[in-house]
Amino acid sequence: MKTLLTVFIATITFATFTFAQPKTVTDYFLAMPDSLYSSKVDGTKVKGRAAISKLRKSMIKVEDIKNGYLRIEGGWEGWAEIALFKKTDGSYIIAQAENGCGPACSGFVKFWTYNTGKWTDVTKSVFTEPGEKAVAKKFNEIKPESEEAASDEGMSYYYNLPRQGRIMKLACNECSQVADGNEDFTIMQYEWNGTKFIKK
């Protein structure tokens, strides 16, 4: 009897500490480590899961559950995007693109996997960062004739995650205005193939 009771208690304890796998892009965003997206506009850090979740929900400006996409705006000059990309095995990687502006925008992109409460940075295994010099070189190849050339030392750029589809864009906002008035001038594109991002 004592043995069965011990097993029962151990089972209950284990069940208490298991982690539910997120199902939507919002679930993944809310489950991100406490160090991310937990500061108010004045820089004050919020503590505690409930308080952080409340703050993160207030940062969501575009929530597209169907397409696995979020646009986040918080206590900084810029924005962030979270998007889900399905892998060939049916699981997801979680893309996080964060951009700061002042006035030129620059940013970074990271890719994560999440399993039983553990976040793993898989950026290097799914994406090769081009670097500022390579971006400047590409910009100079495709820029409008009226636009000044980018410096050989590099240039600022950021990433736009797709709300639909599998193509991530590397863009800049100060280098040019395209004909339709869009502030994002696309310099490079990368397509998700189920395993990694391939430059188009």
C-alpha positions as CSV (number, residue, x, y, z in Angstrom):
1,M,0.0,0.0,0.0
2,K,2.8,2.4,0.9
3,T,4.5,1.7,-2.4
4,L,1.4,2.4,-4.4
5,L,0.9,5.7,-2.4
6,T,4.5,6.7,-3.1
7,V,4.0,6.1,-6.9
8,F,0.8,8.0,-6.9
9,I,2.4,11.0,-5.1
10,A,5.4,10.9,-7.5
11,T,3.0,10.9,-10.5
12,I,1.1,13.9,-9.2
13,T,4.3,15.8,-8.5
14,F,5.6,15.1,-12.0
15,A,2.4,16.1,-13.6
16,T,2.5,19.4,-11.6
17,F,5.9,20.3,-13.2
18,T,5.2,19.2,-16.8
19,F,4.9,22.0,-19.4
20,A,2.1,22.3,-21.9
21,Q,3.3,22.7,-25.4
22,P,2.1,26.0,-26.8
23,K,-0.4,25.7,-29.7
24,T,-0.5,29.2,-31.1
25,V,1.9,32.0,-31.9
26,T,0.5,33.9,-29.0
27,D,1.1,31.0,-26.7
28,Y,4.7,30.8,-27.7
29,F,5.1,34.6,-27.2
30,L,3.7,34.4,-23.7
31,A,5.9,31.4,-22.9
32,M,9.2,33.2,-23.9
33,P,11.8,33.6,-21.2
34,D,11.1,36.2,-18.5
35,S,14.2,38.2,-19.6
36,L,12.4,39.1,-22.9
37,Y,9.6,41.6,-23.4
38,S,9.2,42.3,-19.6
39,S,10.0,46.0,-19.4
40,K,7.5,48.8,-19.2
41,V,7.9,52.0,-21.3
42,D,9.8,53.7,-18.4
43,G,12.2,50.7,-18.3
44,T,10.8,49.2,-15.1
45,K,11.2,45.4,-15.2
46,V,8.0,43.4,-14.5
47,K,8.3,40.3,-12.4
48,G,6.1,37.3,-12.1
49,R,4.5,35.1,-14.8
50,A,1.1,36.7,-14.5
51,A,2.4,40.3,-14.6
52,I,4.7,39.5,-17.6
53,S,1.9,37.8,-19.5
54,K,-0.4,40.8,-18.9
55,L,2.3,43.2,-20.2
56,R,3.1,41.1,-23.2
57,K,-0.6,40.9,-24.2
58,S,-0.7,44.8,-24.1
59,M,2.3,44.9,-26.5
60,I,0.5,42.8,-29.2
61,K,-0.6,45.2,-32.1
62,V,-1.3,42.6,-34.7
63,E,-2.4,39.1,-33.8
64,D,-2.9,36.7,-36.7
65,I,-3.3,33.3,-35.1
66,K,-4.3,31.6,-38.3
67,N,-1.1,32.5,-40.0
68,G,1.1,32.3,-36.9
69,Y,2.2,35.9,-36.8
70,L,2.4,38.7,-34.2
71,R,3.6,42.3,-34.4
72,I,4.8,43.6,-31.1
73,E,5.3,47.3,-30.0
74,G,6.6,48.1,-26.5
75,G,8.8,50.3,-24.5
76,W,11.3,51.1,-27.3
77,E,11.4,53.1,-30.6
78,G,10.7,50.3,-33.1
79,W,8.8,47.0,-33.2
80,A,9.2,43.3,-33.1
81,E,7.6,40.4,-34.9
82,I,7.1,36.8,-33.9
83,A,6.3,34.1,-36.5
84,L,6.0,30.4,-36.6
85,F,7.7,28.3,-39.4
86,K,6.7,24.7,-39.7
87,K,9.6,22.2,-40.0
88,T,9.6,19.1,-42.2
89,D,8.9,16.9,-39.0
90,G,5.7,18.9,-38.2
91,S,7.2,20.9,-35.3
92,Y,7.9,24.6,-35.4
93,I,10.7,27.1,-35.1
94,I,9.8,30.4,-33.6
95,A,11.2,33.4,-35.4
96,Q,11.9,36.6,-33.4
97,A,12.8,39.8,-35.3
98,E,13.4,42.8,-33.2
99,N,14.0,46.3,-34.6
100,G,15.0,49.6,-33.1
101,C,14.9,53.0,-34.9
102,G,16.5,56.3,-34.3
103,P,15.9,57.4,-37.1
104,A,17.5,54.6,-39.2
105,C,16.2,51.2,-38.2
106,S,18.4,48.3,-37.5
107,G,17.7,44.9,-35.9
108,F,18.3,41.3,-35.6
109,V,16.6,38.0,-36.1
110,K,16.7,34.9,-33.9
111,F,15.2,31.5,-34.3
112,W,14.1,29.2,-31.4
113,T,12.7,25.8,-30.7
114,Y,10.6,25.2,-27.6
115,N,10.2,21.8,-25.9
116,T,8.9,21.0,-22.4
117,G,9.6,24.5,-21.1
118,K,13.1,24.7,-22.6
119,W,14.0,27.4,-25.2
120,T,16.9,26.6,-27.6
121,D,18.5,29.2,-29.9
122,V,18.9,27.4,-33.2
123,T,19.7,30.5,-35.3
124,K,23.1,29.4,-36.6
125,S,21.7,26.0,-37.7
126,V,18.8,27.5,-39.8
127,F,20.1,30.9,-41.0
128,T,23.4,32.5,-42.2
129,E,23.7,36.1,-41.3
130,P,25.0,38.1,-44.3
131,G,26.7,40.9,-42.4
132,E,26.7,44.7,-43.0
133,K,29.3,44.7,-45.8
134,A,27.5,42.0,-47.9
135,V,24.2,43.9,-47.4
136,A,25.8,47.2,-48.5
137,K,27.2,45.5,-51.6
138,K,23.9,44.0,-52.5
139,F,22.1,47.3,-52.0
140,N,24.6,49.0,-54.3
141,E,23.8,46.4,-57.0
142,I,20.0,47.0,-56.9
143,K,19.6,50.6,-55.7
144,P,17.7,53.2,-57.8
145,E,20.0,55.4,-59.8
146,S,18.9,58.4,-57.8
147,E,20.1,56.8,-54.5
148,E,23.5,57.3,-53.0
149,A,25.7,54.3,-52.7
150,A,26.0,52.6,-49.3
151,S,29.4,52.8,-47.6
152,D,31.9,49.9,-48.0
153,E,31.9,49.8,-44.2
154,G,28.3,48.6,-44.2
155,M,24.8,49.8,-43.5
156,S,21.9,49.5,-41.2
157,Y,19.2,46.9,-41.9
158,Y,16.5,44.9,-40.3
159,Y,14.3,41.9,-41.0
160,N,10.6,41.7,-41.9
161,L,8.9,38.4,-41.0
162,P,6.1,37.3,-43.3
163,R,2.5,37.4,-42.1
164,Q,1.7,35.0,-44.8
165,G,4.0,32.7,-46.8
166,R,7.6,31.6,-46.1
167,I,9.8,34.5,-47.2
168,M,11.7,36.6,-44.8
169,K,12.9,40.0,-46.1
170,L,16.0,42.0,-45.2
171,A,15.2,45.6,-45.6
172,C,16.2,49.2,-44.8
173,N,14.1,52.3,-44.2
174,E,16.5,55.1,-44.9
175,C,18.2,53.8,-48.0
176,S,15.3,54.4,-50.4
177,Q,11.6,54.9,-50.9
178,V,10.1,52.5,-53.4
179,A,7.5,53.6,-56.0
180,D,4.5,52.6,-53.9
181,G,5.6,54.7,-50.9
182,N,6.5,51.7,-48.8
183,E,9.1,52.6,-46.2
184,D,10.7,49.1,-46.4
185,F,13.2,48.8,-49.3
186,T,13.9,45.1,-49.7
187,I,17.5,44.2,-50.2
188,M,17.6,40.4,-49.8
189,Q,15.0,37.6,-49.4
190,Y,15.2,34.3,-47.7
191,E,12.8,31.4,-48.1
192,W,12.1,28.8,-45.5
193,N,12.3,25.3,-46.9
194,G,11.3,23.3,-43.9
195,T,14.8,23.0,-42.6
196,K,16.6,26.3,-43.1
197,F,16.3,29.7,-44.8
198,I,17.7,29.8,-48.3
199,K,18.7,33.1,-50.0
200,K,16.7,33.7,-53.1
